[in-house]
Amino acid sequence: MTALDLVTLLSQAIYVVIFFLVLWRYVRAPTPAHLDMTIFFGILGFIVVESRVAGLLGVTQPAWFTDLIVAAVIALPYVLLRLVDDFTVVRAGIKGVAALIGLGLAAIYAYLEAPYPVAWTLATVGYIAALSLYCGIAFVRAGRHAEGVTRRRLQAISFGTILFAVEVLMAGSAGQFQDPEKTILNATGQVLGLLSAVAFFLGFSPPAFLRRAWQAPELRDFLQRAASLPRLPTTLDIVRELERGAAAATGSRAQIALWQEDDRKLRVWTPGSNAPLDIEAGQHFAGRAFEQQRTIFSSHPVRDDPQGADVYRKGRVGAVIAAPITAGERRLGALVLSAERPPIFALADGELSQLLADQAAVILESRALIDHAAKVRAREEATRLKEDFLSAAAHDLKTPLTTVVAQAQFLERKAMRDPSAPSDLLGLQRIVREGQRLAALVTDLLDAARMEQGRLVSDREPVDLGALVSEVCSRQHASPHECELDVRGAIVGNYDRKRIEQLLDNLVENAKKYSPEATPIRVEVWQHDGEARISVHDQGIGIPPTDLPKIFERFSRGSNVDDRKFHGMGLGLYICRGIVEEHGGRIWAESEIGKGSTFHVALPLGEGRRLN
Ligand code: ADP
């Protein structure tokens, strides 16, 4: 056996192998493209095997059989043209003319006796080579528009088809030459034939390792973006990003349906519409892939899912691949890829979509874990707050209550021992004072609860802040602190008078509470940039810088505050913040430890005005 014989044998063996592989693929996914691949390699394989068997047995074929083989060879480029048509549009005119010429040639061959006239042989070779070349170029073009593995496979096929055309041209015309040109043409034709067979093999039936290598760049892109996805603000953001990634990796439209455990339905967020769409398990392709836990492929969505026919027609959906998104035992949803035409390599695309769906599962699962952890944290926080609240409330209510009860019992015993004794005014005053403190604490608790619902502020009326501040200050004459007032003009805004009074009371009370006796409190009211501004300044203990950002939070108290010396629950400033914010304003504090604090309030003036 010469080297050239070996080359021929190899390329012929490859054609037969490809035939069986594409036949198997057609059985698994009977798409038009798979059928045409099977016919193409079926013809090639048949011619090869038949000529080998005939050569081995030394039989001469009957004339009709030779005619049949010639017709099959003439049909080859036409099958290629159909394959091109399976995934791009070939103009009907071209298909028609190609078919007519092919039929004409085959018919004439049936009438002719071998040896055939040279002109006919050359015309036939020309027809096969030209049409194959046309298909080769069409494959190149389609490859440019495709993505990922499909792109690389189409490149291999286009290479194989163009080599096939050149091979036909060389082998077909070799007979018209004398040696050595004849041998050179034959030999080159055979080598090209082997190269074309290898290119076809890689394109039509690439081994798994090559497919994976070809998928790698798209998957890498997808995975690179995927790493940060679980941290996106909402699950919907993640779904949108996953859809974008899957669309980029496959070159088709991508949609994710997520399983909603509460409703026991799949939910799809259609782009451009905010209202999600619910799908039952088993309904449409997403529901089926989800229920059956396998990748579903359809090259006839209108026929295979009549319920969604309108949507497919309107969206010009000609093919659908749906893959289940599942993390271990947890069924999370389905990834649906759709395109106008069936993909040329349906199984490879199915494989890729399953890979993407698996990635999506990992991402969605980590998101679910993050959500779960956040929920647990929030629950712990809520429990902690409740515990804080209970201990703070119990502690703060207990002290005045114990005083009230003890004082009352003391007065009771005294009255029983000597009913005619004059009443103990100091003791009674103590009961009243502690009772009032108790009432104030309960009011704070109620206000804090109201604030949670944003219901602190109710009826508004024009309020002159300057006048209100002087009222609050003048109420403090029994206090050892002097209240210095600086009101620059009468500033009137539309506020809830009682709440603003409560705010000022709170700030002034705090200033006094946290300052050494006899130090003055300074309250200023002015207007700045269309806002009413109030500041309350003291020369007290100050607030540690680390506590400053937190003091407006619920139950928050400065770490420099001794509970036994300064009673309080850490609700006052929290309520102040609620009052100010419900009025549309801001509150903040500046402080230096040991030197004093200034609390600032800015309230919108709105309909208010400044009276000079
Ligand atoms: P309470 O006074 O009941 O603790 P507040 O919410 O009114 O609750 O205040 C929260 C914390 O802010 C106080 O515990 C204290 O540490 C700090 N604080 C508030 N006002 C002042 C002030 N004028 N000077 C120093 N610290 C203050």
Residues whose N, C-alpha, C, O or C-beta is under 5 A from the ligand:
A	BS01	ADP	N510 A511 Y514 G540 I541 G542 I543 I551 S556 R557 G558 V561 H567 G568 M569 G570 L571 G572 L573 Y574 S597
